[in-house]
Amino acid sequence: MKLTALIRASKRQFLFGAVMWGIGAPLMFYALFQGMPTLYFIGLMTMAVGTGIVARCLRQAAGK
């Protein structure tokens, strides 16, 4: 099955996960160079949740 078909199956959740990842990555990058460990951890958690949402969407779509 094509990746685009998998994404269409749970489009809203997939995009939400991708947006969370897109917010977390620059946040981590900024915190790394500013020396802010708490902000880095928040960015890391945001990326982890976004990755989990995307993985769950792809798993559900592949199982259909």
PQR file with spaces between the fields and no chain letter, atoms N, CA, C, O and H, PARSE charges and radii, in Angstrom:
ATOM       1  N    MET     1       0.841   -1.181    0.000 -0.4000 1.5000
ATOM       2  CA   MET     1       0.000    0.000    0.000 -0.0000 2.0000
ATOM       3  C    MET     1       0.889    1.249    0.000  0.5500 1.7000
ATOM       4  O    MET     1       1.930    1.293    0.655 -0.5500 1.4000
ATOM       5  N    LYS     2       0.454    2.248   -0.744 -0.4000 1.5000
ATOM       6  CA   LYS     2       1.239    3.476   -0.823 -0.0000 2.0000
ATOM       7  C    LYS     2       1.158    4.270    0.473  0.5500 1.7000
ATOM       8  O    LYS     2       0.169    4.193    1.203 -0.5500 1.4000
ATOM       9  H    LYS     2      -0.392    2.213   -1.276  0.4000 1.0000
ATOM      10  N    LEU     3       2.198    5.022    0.745 -0.4000 1.5000
ATOM      11  CA   LEU     3       2.235    5.847    1.950 -0.0000 2.0000
ATOM      12  C    LEU     3       1.130    6.891    1.931  0.5500 1.7000
ATOM      13  O    LEU     3       0.558    7.195    2.978 -0.5500 1.4000
ATOM      14  H    LEU     3       3.001    5.084    0.152  0.4000 1.0000
ATOM      15  N    THR     4       0.815    7.448    0.767 -0.4000 1.5000
ATOM      16  CA   THR     4      -0.237    8.460    0.694 -0.0000 2.0000
ATOM      17  C    THR     4      -1.589    7.877    1.074  0.5500 1.7000
ATOM      18  O    THR     4      -2.402    8.556    1.702 -0.5500 1.4000
ATOM      19  H    THR     4       1.280    7.202   -0.084  0.4000 1.0000
ATOM      20  N    ALA     5      -1.839    6.630    0.701 -0.4000 1.5000
ATOM      21  CA   ALA     5      -3.097    5.985    1.081 -0.0000 2.0000
ATOM      22  C    ALA     5      -3.154    5.763    2.587  0.5500 1.7000
ATOM      23  O    ALA     5      -4.216    5.887    3.198 -0.5500 1.4000
ATOM      24  H    ALA     5      -1.179    6.079    0.190  0.4000 1.0000
ATOM      25  N    LEU     6      -2.018    5.436    3.180 -0.4000 1.5000
ATOM      26  CA   LEU     6      -1.970    5.253    4.628 -0.0000 2.0000
ATOM      27  C    LEU     6      -2.244    6.556    5.350  0.5500 1.7000
ATOM      28  O    LEU     6      -2.943    6.577    6.363 -0.5500 1.4000
ATOM      29  H    LEU     6      -1.156    5.335    2.683  0.4000 1.0000
ATOM      30  N    ILE     7      -1.693    7.642    4.829 -0.4000 1.5000
ATOM      31  CA   ILE     7      -1.873    8.944    5.466 -0.0000 2.0000
ATOM      32  C    ILE     7      -3.323    9.410    5.338  0.5500 1.7000
ATOM      33  O    ILE     7      -3.873    9.979    6.281 -0.5500 1.4000
ATOM      34  H    ILE     7      -1.126    7.624    4.006  0.4000 1.0000
ATOM      35  N    ARG     8      -3.945    9.175    4.189 -0.4000 1.5000
ATOM      36  CA   ARG     8      -5.326    9.599    3.980 -0.0000 2.0000
ATOM      37  C    ARG     8      -6.294    8.900    4.932  0.5500 1.7000
ATOM      38  O    ARG     8      -7.323    9.468    5.296 -0.5500 1.4000
ATOM      39  H    ARG     8      -3.499    8.712    3.423  0.4000 1.0000
ATOM      40  N    ALA     9      -5.974    7.687    5.330 -0.4000 1.5000
ATOM      41  CA   ALA     9      -6.864    6.915    6.192 -0.0000 2.0000
ATOM      42  C    ALA     9      -7.074    7.586    7.544  0.5500 1.7000
ATOM      43  O    ALA     9      -8.171    7.518    8.100 -0.5500 1.4000
ATOM      44  H    ALA     9      -5.138    7.225    5.034  0.4000 1.0000
ATOM      45  N    SER    10      -6.061    8.223    8.073 -0.4000 1.5000
ATOM      46  CA   SER    10      -6.205    8.924    9.361 -0.0000 2.0000
ATOM      47  C    SER    10      -5.531   10.286    9.253  0.5500 1.7000
ATOM      48  O    SER    10      -4.618   10.610   10.012 -0.5500 1.4000
ATOM      49  H    SER    10      -5.170    8.279    7.622  0.4000 1.0000
ATOM      50  N    LYS    11      -5.996   11.060    8.306 -0.4000 1.5000
ATOM      51  CA   LYS    11      -5.334   12.310    7.935 -0.0000 2.0000
ATOM      52  C    LYS    11      -5.216   13.306    9.089  0.5500 1.7000
ATOM      53  O    LYS    11      -4.144   13.869    9.312 -0.5500 1.4000
ATOM      54  H    LYS    11      -6.737   10.797    7.689  0.4000 1.0000
ATOM      55  N    ARG    12      -6.297   13.524    9.816 -0.4000 1.5000
ATOM      56  CA   ARG    12      -6.284   14.538   10.862 -0.0000 2.0000
ATOM      57  C    ARG    12      -5.286   14.203   11.967  0.5500 1.7000
ATOM      58  O    ARG    12      -4.506   15.057   12.386 -0.5500 1.4000
ATOM      59  H    ARG    12      -7.168   13.066    9.634  0.4000 1.0000
ATOM      60  N    GLN    13      -5.316   12.969   12.430 -0.4000 1.5000
ATOM      61  CA   GLN    13      -4.398   12.565   13.489 -0.0000 2.0000
ATOM      62  C    GLN    13      -2.954   12.587   12.998  0.5500 1.7000
ATOM      63  O    GLN    13      -2.050   12.995   13.726 -0.5500 1.4000
ATOM      64  H    GLN    13      -5.950   12.275   12.089  0.4000 1.0000
ATOM      65  N    PHE    14      -2.746   12.147   11.761 -0.4000 1.5000
ATOM      66  CA   PHE    14      -1.397   12.145   11.198 -0.0000 2.0000
ATOM      67  C    PHE    14      -0.839   13.570   11.145  0.5500 1.7000
ATOM      68  O    PHE    14       0.309   13.809   11.520 -0.5500 1.4000
ATOM      69  H    PHE    14      -3.481   11.816   11.169  0.4000 1.0000
ATOM      70  N    LEU    15      -1.652   14.500   10.683 -0.4000 1.5000
ATOM      71  CA   LEU    15      -1.195   15.889   10.587 -0.0000 2.0000
ATOM      72  C    LEU    15      -0.946   16.487   11.968  0.5500 1.7000
ATOM      73  O    LEU    15      -0.013   17.271   12.142 -0.5500 1.4000
ATOM      74  H    LEU    15      -2.584   14.306   10.379  0.4000 1.0000
ATOM      75  N    PHE    16      -1.773   16.126   12.953 -0.4000 1.5000
ATOM      76  CA   PHE    16      -1.565   16.615   14.310 -0.0000 2.0000
ATOM      77  C    PHE    16      -0.220   16.124   14.846  0.5500 1.7000
ATOM      78  O    PHE    16       0.515   16.891   15.468 -0.5500 1.4000
ATOM      79  H    PHE    16      -2.531   15.489   12.812  0.4000 1.0000
ATOM      80  N    GLY    17       0.104   14.857   14.608 -0.4000 1.5000
ATOM      81  CA   GLY    17       1.384   14.310   15.037 -0.0000 2.0000
ATOM      82  C    GLY    17       2.553   14.981   14.332  0.5500 1.7000
ATOM      83  O    GLY    17       3.586   15.255   14.943 -0.5500 1.4000
ATOM      84  H    GLY    17      -0.494   14.234   14.103  0.4000 1.0000
ATOM      85  N    ALA    18       2.380   15.241   13.047 -0.4000 1.5000
ATOM      86  CA   ALA    18       3.440   15.903   12.285 -0.0000 2.0000
ATOM      87  C    ALA    18       3.659   17.337   12.761  0.5500 1.7000
ATOM      88  O    ALA    18       4.796   17.808   12.812 -0.5500 1.4000
ATOM      89  H    ALA    18       1.540   15.018   12.551  0.4000 1.0000
ATOM      90  N    VAL    19       2.582   18.028   13.106 -0.4000 1.5000
ATOM      91  CA   VAL    19       2.702   19.402   13.613 -0.0000 2.0000
ATOM      92  C    VAL    19       3.406   19.397   14.967  0.5500 1.7000
ATOM      93  O    VAL    19       4.250   20.254   15.229 -0.5500 1.4000
ATOM      94  H    VAL    19       1.659   17.645   13.064  0.4000 1.0000
ATOM      95  N    MET    20       3.068   18.444   15.823 -0.4000 1.5000
ATOM      96  CA   MET    20       3.743   18.357   17.126 -0.0000 2.0000
ATOM      97  C    MET    20       5.234   18.120   16.941  0.5500 1.7000
ATOM      98  O    MET    20       6.050   18.702   17.656 -0.5500 1.4000
ATOM      99  H    MET    20       2.382   17.748   15.610  0.4000 1.0000
ATOM     100  N    TRP    21       5.592   17.275   15.994 -0.4000 1.5000
ATOM     101  CA   TRP    21       6.998   17.012   15.718 -0.0000 2.0000
ATOM     102  C    TRP    21       7.666   18.273   15.181  0.5500 1.7000
ATOM     103  O    TRP    21       8.801   18.591   15.537 -0.5500 1.4000
ATOM     104  H    TRP    21       4.929   16.802   15.413  0.4000 1.0000
ATOM     105  N    GLY    22       6.946   18.981   14.322 -0.4000 1.5000
ATOM     106  CA   GLY    22       7.483   20.218   13.749 -0.0000 2.0000
ATOM     107  C    GLY    22       7.659   21.332   14.765  0.5500 1.7000
ATOM     108  O    GLY    22       8.499   22.211   14.576 -0.5500 1.4000
ATOM     109  H    GLY    22       6.024   18.723   14.033  0.4000 1.0000
ATOM     110  N    ILE    23       6.889   21.310   15.828 -0.4000 1.5000
ATOM     111  CA   ILE    23       7.056   22.297   16.900 -0.0000 2.0000
ATOM     112  C    ILE    23       8.190   21.877   17.830  0.5500 1.7000
ATOM     113  O    ILE    23       8.980   22.712   18.268 -0.5500 1.4000
ATOM     114  H    ILE    23       6.206   20.596   15.982  0.4000 1.0000
ATOM     115  N    GLY    24       8.267   20.588   18.130 -0.4000 1.5000
ATOM     116  CA   GLY    24       9.262   20.093   19.083 -0.0000 2.0000
ATOM     117  C    GLY    24      10.694   20.188   18.579  0.5500 1.7000
ATOM     118  O    GLY    24      11.604   20.485   19.354 -0.5500 1.4000
ATOM     119  H    GLY    24       7.625   19.909   17.774  0.4000 1.0000
ATOM     120  N    ALA    25      10.905   19.939   17.292 -0.4000 1.5000
ATOM     121  CA   ALA    25      12.266   19.935   16.749 -0.0000 2.0000
ATOM     122  C    ALA    25      12.944   21.308   16.848  0.5500 1.7000
ATOM     123  O    ALA    25      14.063   21.385   17.355 -0.5500 1.4000
ATOM     124  H    ALA    25      10.166   19.697   16.663  0.4000 1.0000
ATOM     125  N    PRO    26      12.312   22.394   16.383 -0.5600 1.5000
ATOM     126  CA   PRO    26      12.971   23.696   16.532  0.2800 2.0000
ATOM     127  C    PRO    26      13.115   24.123   17.998  0.5500 1.7000
ATOM     128  O    PRO    26      14.074   24.799   18.369 -0.5500 1.4000
ATOM     129  N    LEU    27      12.143   23.713   18.821 -0.4000 1.5000
ATOM     130  CA   LEU    27      12.209   24.030   20.240 -0.0000 2.0000
ATOM     131  C    LEU    27      13.437   23.386   20.875  0.5500 1.7000
ATOM     132  O    LEU    27      14.145   24.022   21.656 -0.5500 1.4000
ATOM     133  H    LEU    27      11.364   23.163   18.519  0.4000 1.0000
ATOM     134  N    MET    28      13.684   22.132   20.539 -0.4000 1.5000
ATOM     135  CA   MET    28      14.877   21.440   21.045 -0.0000 2.0000
ATOM     136  C    MET    28      16.153   22.098   20.527  0.5500 1.7000
ATOM     137  O    MET    28      17.110   22.293   21.276 -0.5500 1.4000
ATOM     138  H    MET    28      13.109   21.616   19.904  0.4000 1.0000
ATOM     139  N    PHE    29      16.156   22.432   19.259 -0.4000 1.5000
ATOM     140  CA   PHE    29      17.329   23.047   18.650 -0.0000 2.0000
ATOM     141  C    PHE    29      17.663   24.375   19.323  0.5500 1.7000
ATOM     142  O    PHE    29      18.824   24.658   19.619 -0.5500 1.4000
ATOM     143  H    PHE    29      15.379   22.273   18.650  0.4000 1.0000
ATOM     144  N    TYR    30      16.630   25.189   19.562 -0.4000 1.5000
ATOM     145  CA   TYR    30      16.821   26.477   20.229 -0.0000 2.0000
ATOM     146  C    TYR    30      17.331   26.273   21.654  0.5500 1.7000
ATOM     147  O    TYR    30      18.283   26.929   22.076 -0.5500 1.4000
ATOM     148  H    TYR    30      15.687   24.960   19.321  0.4000 1.0000
ATOM     149  N    ALA    31      16.698   25.366   22.389 -0.4000 1.5000
ATOM     150  CA   ALA    31      17.066   25.141   23.790 -0.0000 2.0000
ATOM     151  C    ALA    31      18.483   24.577   23.909  0.5500 1.7000
ATOM     152  O    ALA    31      19.186   24.864   24.878 -0.5500 1.4000
ATOM     153  H    ALA    31      15.925   24.833   22.046  0.4000 1.0000
ATOM     154  N    LEU    32      18.895   23.788   22.941 -0.4000 1.5000
ATOM     155  CA   LEU    32      20.234   23.204   22.973 -0.0000 2.0000
ATOM     156  C    LEU    32      21.307   24.291   22.950  0.5500 1.7000
ATOM     157  O    LEU    32      22.278   24.230   23.705 -0.5500 1.4000
ATOM     158  H    LEU    32      18.324   23.555   22.154  0.4000 1.0000
ATOM     159  N    PHE    33      21.127   25.278   22.087 -0.4000 1.5000
ATOM     160  CA   PHE    33      22.135   26.320   21.954 -0.0000 2.0000
ATOM     161  C    PHE    33      21.990   27.447   22.976  0.5500 1.7000
ATOM     162  O    PHE    33      22.917   28.235   23.165 -0.5500 1.4000
ATOM     163  H    PHE    33      20.339   25.328   21.474  0.4000 1.0000
ATOM     164  N    GLN    34      20.844   27.528   23.627 -0.4000 1.5000
ATOM     165  CA   GLN    34      20.650   28.545   24.654 -0.0000 2.0000
ATOM     166  C    GLN    34      20.965   28.012   26.050  0.5500 1.7000
ATOM     167  O    GLN    34      20.995   28.774   27.016 -0.5500 1.4000
ATOM     168  H    GLN    34      20.091   26.888   23.473  0.4000 1.0000
ATOM     169  N    GLY    35      21.198   26.716   26.152 -0.4000 1.5000
ATOM     170  CA   GLY    35      21.521   26.121   27.443 -0.0000 2.0000
ATOM     171  C    GLY    35      20.327   26.039   28.379  0.5500 1.7000
ATOM     172  O    GLY    35      20.443   26.326   29.570 -0.5500 1.4000
ATOM     173  H    GLY    35      21.173   26.097   25.367  0.4000 1.0000
ATOM     174  N    MET    36      19.190   25.649   27.842 -0.4000 1.5000
ATOM     175  CA   MET    36      17.962   25.553   28.632 -0.0000 2.0000
ATOM     176  C    MET    36      17.508   24.091   28.697  0.5500 1.7000
ATOM     177  O    MET    36      16.755   23.655   27.827 -0.5500 1.4000
ATOM     178  H    MET    36      19.097   25.416   26.874  0.4000 1.0000
ATOM     179  N    PRO    37      17.939   23.332   29.689 -0.5600 1.5000
ATOM     180  CA   PRO    37      17.610   21.908   29.724  0.2800 2.0000
ATOM     181  C    PRO    37      16.120   21.614   29.891  0.5500 1.7000
ATOM     182  O    PRO    37      15.632   20.617   29.358 -0.5500 1.4000
ATOM     183  N    THR    38      15.396   22.446   30.610 -0.4000 1.5000
ATOM     184  CA   THR    38      13.958   22.207   30.791 -0.0000 2.0000
ATOM     185  C    THR    38      13.214   22.379   29.477  0.5500 1.7000
ATOM     186  O    THR    38      12.354   21.567   29.133 -0.5500 1.4000
ATOM     187  H    THR    38      15.792   23.256   31.044  0.4000 1.0000
ATOM     188  N    LEU    39      13.542   23.426   28.747 -0.4000 1.5000
ATOM     189  CA   LEU    39      12.912   23.657   27.450 -0.0000 2.0000
ATOM     190  C    LEU    39      13.279   22.550   26.469  0.5500 1.7000
ATOM     191  O    LEU    39      12.455   22.147   25.648 -0.5500 1.4000
ATOM     192  H    LEU    39      14.240   24.085   29.026  0.4000 1.0000
ATOM     193  N    TYR    40      14.504   22.062   26.553 -0.4000 1.5000
ATOM     194  CA   TYR    40      14.932   20.949   25.707 -0.0000 2.0000
ATOM     195  C    TYR    40      14.081   19.717   25.997  0.5500 1.7000
ATOM     196  O    TYR    40      13.649   19.027   25.074 -0.5500 1.4000
ATOM     197  H    TYR    40      15.173   22.389   27.220  0.4000 1.0000
ATOM     198  N    PHE    41      13.840   19.442   27.276 -0.4000 1.5000
ATOM     199  CA   PHE    41      13.037   18.290   27.673 -0.0000 2.0000
ATOM     200  C    PHE    41      11.597   18.430   27.171  0.5500 1.7000
ATOM     201  O    PHE    41      10.998   17.451   26.725 -0.5500 1.4000
ATOM     202  H    PHE    41      14.191   20.002   28.026  0.4000 1.0000
ATOM     203  N    ILE    42      11.043   19.640   27.241 -0.4000 1.5000
ATOM     204  CA   ILE    42       9.686   19.871   26.738 -0.0000 2.0000
ATOM     205  C    ILE    42       9.625   19.608   25.226  0.5500 1.7000
ATOM     206  O    ILE    42       8.679   18.990   24.737 -0.5500 1.4000
ATOM     207  H    ILE    42      11.530   20.435   27.603  0.4000 1.0000
ATOM     208  N    GLY    43      10.633   20.079   24.498 -0.4000 1.5000
ATOM     209  CA   GLY    43      10.694   19.817   23.058 -0.0000 2.0000
ATOM     210  C    GLY    43      10.835   18.339   22.756  0.5500 1.7000
ATOM     211  O    GLY    43      10.235   17.834   21.807 -0.5500 1.4000
ATOM     212  H    GLY    43      11.401   20.581   24.896  0.4000 1.0000
ATOM     213  N    LEU    44      11.618   17.652   23.553 -0.4000 1.5000
ATOM     214  CA   LEU    44      11.803   16.216   23.366 -0.0000 2.0000
ATOM     215  C    LEU    44      10.501   15.460   23.596  0.5500 1.7000
ATOM     216  O    LEU    44      10.167   14.550   22.838 -0.5500 1.4000
ATOM     217  H    LEU    44      12.105   18.062   24.324  0.4000 1.0000
ATOM     218  N    MET    45       9.775   15.829   24.628 -0.4000 1.5000
ATOM     219  CA   MET    45       8.493   15.172   24.918 -0.0000 2.0000
ATOM     220  C    MET    45       7.464   15.468   23.825  0.5500 1.7000
ATOM     221  O    MET    45       6.680   14.594   23.457 -0.5500 1.4000
ATOM     222  H    MET    45      10.047   16.568   25.244  0.4000 1.0000
ATOM     223  N    THR    46       7.466   16.695   23.310 -0.4000 1.5000
ATOM     224  CA   THR    46       6.552   17.047   22.223 -0.0000 2.0000
ATOM     225  C    THR    46       6.839   16.197   20.992  0.5500 1.7000
ATOM     226  O    THR    46       5.915   15.715   20.337 -0.5500 1.4000
ATOM     227  H    THR    46       8.103   17.405   23.610  0.4000 1.0000
ATOM     228  N    MET    47       8.112   16.015   20.680 -0.4000 1.5000
ATOM     229  CA   MET    47       8.476   15.177   19.538 -0.0000 2.0000
ATOM     230  C    MET    47       8.118   13.715   19.784  0.5500 1.7000
ATOM     231  O    MET    47       7.687   13.023   18.862 -0.5500 1.4000
ATOM     232  H    MET    47       8.863   16.407   21.212  0.4000 1.0000
ATOM     233  N    ALA    48       8.292   13.241   21.004 -0.4000 1.5000
ATOM     234  CA   ALA    48       7.977   11.844   21.319 -0.0000 2.0000
ATOM     235  C    ALA    48       6.482   11.576   21.165  0.5500 1.7000
ATOM     236  O    ALA    48       6.088   10.549   20.612 -0.5500 1.4000
ATOM     237  H    ALA    48       8.643   13.804   21.753  0.4000 1.0000
ATOM     238  N    VAL    49       5.662   12.486   21.646 -0.4000 1.5000
ATOM     239  CA   VAL    49       4.213   12.315   21.510 -0.0000 2.0000
ATOM     240  C    VAL    49       3.808   12.384   20.042  0.5500 1.7000
ATOM     241  O    VAL    49       2.993   11.581   19.587 -0.5500 1.4000
ATOM     242  H    VAL    49       5.982   13.320   22.095  0.4000 1.0000
ATOM     243  N    GLY    50       4.363   13.326   19.302 -0.4000 1.5000
ATOM     244  CA   GLY    50       4.060   13.433   17.873 -0.0000 2.0000
ATOM     245  C    GLY    50       4.473   12.192   17.103  0.5500 1.7000
ATOM     246  O    GLY    50       3.749   11.745   16.214 -0.5500 1.4000
ATOM     247  H    GLY    50       5.026   13.978   19.671  0.4000 1.0000
ATOM     248  N    THR    51       5.619   11.636   17.434 -0.4000 1.5000
ATOM     249  CA   THR    51       6.083   10.415   16.775 -0.0000 2.0000
ATOM     250  C    THR    51       5.156    9.247   17.101  0.5500 1.7000
ATOM     251  O    THR    51       4.853    8.429   16.232 -0.5500 1.4000
ATOM     252  H    THR    51       6.207   12.000   18.156  0.4000 1.0000
ATOM     253  N    GLY    52       4.707    9.171   18.348 -0.4000 1.5000
ATOM     254  CA   GLY    52       3.783    8.110   18.737 -0.0000 2.0000
ATOM     255  C    GLY    52       2.453    8.205   18.010  0.5500 1.7000
ATOM     256  O    GLY    52       1.894    7.187   17.602 -0.5500 1.4000
ATOM     257  H    GLY    52       4.952    9.835   19.053  0.4000 1.0000
ATOM     258  N    ILE    53       1.941    9.418   17.844 -0.4000 1.5000
ATOM     259  CA   ILE    53       0.671    9.605   17.137 -0.0000 2.0000
ATOM     260  C    ILE    53       0.810    9.188   15.676  0.5500 1.7000
ATOM     261  O    ILE    53      -0.056    8.492   15.146 -0.5500 1.4000
ATOM     262  H    ILE    53       2.395   10.245   18.176  0.4000 1.0000
ATOM     263  N    VAL    54       1.881    9.604   15.028 -0.4000 1.5000
ATOM     264  CA   VAL    54       2.107    9.246   13.624 -0.0000 2.0000
ATOM     265  C    VAL    54       2.274    7.729   13.487  0.5500 1.7000
ATOM     266  O    VAL    54       1.717    7.130   12.567 -0.5500 1.4000
ATOM     267  H    VAL    54       2.584   10.170   15.458  0.4000 1.0000
ATOM     268  N    ALA    55       3.029    7.109   14.384 -0.4000 1.5000
ATOM     269  CA   ALA    55       3.234    5.663   14.313 -0.0000 2.0000
ATOM     270  C    ALA    55       1.913    4.920   14.502  0.5500 1.7000
ATOM     271  O    ALA    55       1.651    3.940   13.805 -0.5500 1.4000
ATOM     272  H    ALA    55       3.481    7.596   15.132  0.4000 1.0000
ATOM     273  N    ARG    56       1.082    5.374   15.434 -0.4000 1.5000
ATOM     274  CA   ARG    56      -0.201    4.723   15.670 -0.0000 2.0000
ATOM     275  C    ARG    56      -1.098    4.845   14.438  0.5500 1.7000
ATOM     276  O    ARG    56      -1.776    3.890   14.060 -0.5500 1.4000
ATOM     277  H    ARG    56       1.295    6.170   16.001  0.4000 1.0000
ATOM     278  N    CYS    57      -1.096    6.031   13.812 -0.4000 1.5000
ATOM     279  CA   CYS    57      -1.922    6.236   12.606 -0.0000 2.0000
ATOM     280  C    CYS    57      -1.484    5.306   11.479  0.5500 1.7000
ATOM     281  O    CYS    57      -2.317    4.703   10.802 -0.5500 1.4000
ATOM     282  H    CYS    57      -0.545    6.807   14.119  0.4000 1.0000
ATOM     283  N    LEU    58      -0.183    5.194   11.286 -0.4000 1.5000
ATOM     284  CA   LEU    58       0.324    4.323   10.225 -0.0000 2.0000
ATOM     285  C    LEU    58       0.042    2.856   10.524  0.5500 1.7000
ATOM     286  O    LEU    58      -0.263    2.079    9.620 -0.5500 1.4000
ATOM     287  H    LEU    58       0.494    5.683   11.837  0.4000 1.0000
ATOM     288  N    ARG    59       0.146    2.478   11.802 -0.4000 1.5000
ATOM     289  CA   ARG    59      -0.154    1.097   12.179 -0.0000 2.0000
ATOM     290  C    ARG    59      -1.618    0.771   11.955  0.5500 1.7000
ATOM     291  O    ARG    59      -1.946   -0.299   11.442 -0.5500 1.4000
ATOM     292  H    ARG    59       0.394    3.109   12.537  0.4000 1.0000
ATOM     293  N    GLN    60      -2.505    1.688   12.336 -0.4000 1.5000
ATOM     294  CA   GLN    60      -3.938    1.480   12.134 -0.0000 2.0000
ATOM     295  C    GLN    60      -4.292    1.425   10.655  0.5500 1.7000
ATOM     296  O    GLN    60      -5.094    0.592   10.234 -0.5500 1.4000
ATOM     297  H    GLN    60      -2.239    2.557   12.753  0.4000 1.0000
ATOM     298  N    ALA    61      -3.697    2.308    9.873 -0.4000 1.5000
ATOM     299  CA   ALA    61      -3.985    2.336    8.444 -0.0000 2.0000
ATOM     300  C    ALA    61      -3.470    1.094    7.738  0.5500 1.7000
ATOM     301  O    ALA    61      -4.097    0.602    6.800 -0.5500 1.4000
ATOM     302  H    ALA    61      -3.045    2.985   10.215  0.4000 1.0000
ATOM     303  N    ALA    62      -2.335    0.588    8.186 -0.4000 1.5000
ATOM     304  CA   ALA    62      -1.770   -0.613    7.564 -0.0000 2.0000
ATOM     305  C    ALA    62      -2.591   -1.850    7.919  0.5500 1.7000
ATOM     306  O    ALA    62      -2.633   -2.816    7.157 -0.5500 1.4000
ATOM     307  H    ALA    62      -1.826    0.987    8.949  0.4000 1.0000
ATOM     308  N    GLY    63      -3.241   -1.812    9.076 -0.4000 1.5000
ATOM     309  CA   GLY    63      -4.026   -2.958    9.510 -0.0000 2.0000
ATOM     310  C    GLY    63      -5.391   -3.049    8.837  0.5500 1.7000
ATOM     311  O    GLY    63      -6.039   -4.093    8.907 -0.5500 1.4000
ATOM     312  H    GLY    63      -3.207   -1.028    9.695  0.4000 1.0000
ATOM     313  N    LYS    64      -5.839   -1.984    8.189 -0.4000 1.5000
ATOM     314  CA   LYS    64      -7.169   -1.979    7.547 -0.0000 2.0000
ATOM     315  C    LYS    64      -7.162   -2.782    6.280  0.5500 1.7000
ATOM     316  O    LYS    64      -8.190   -2.888    5.611 -0.5500 1.4000
ATOM     317  H    LYS    64      -5.312   -1.136    8.132  0.4000 1.0000
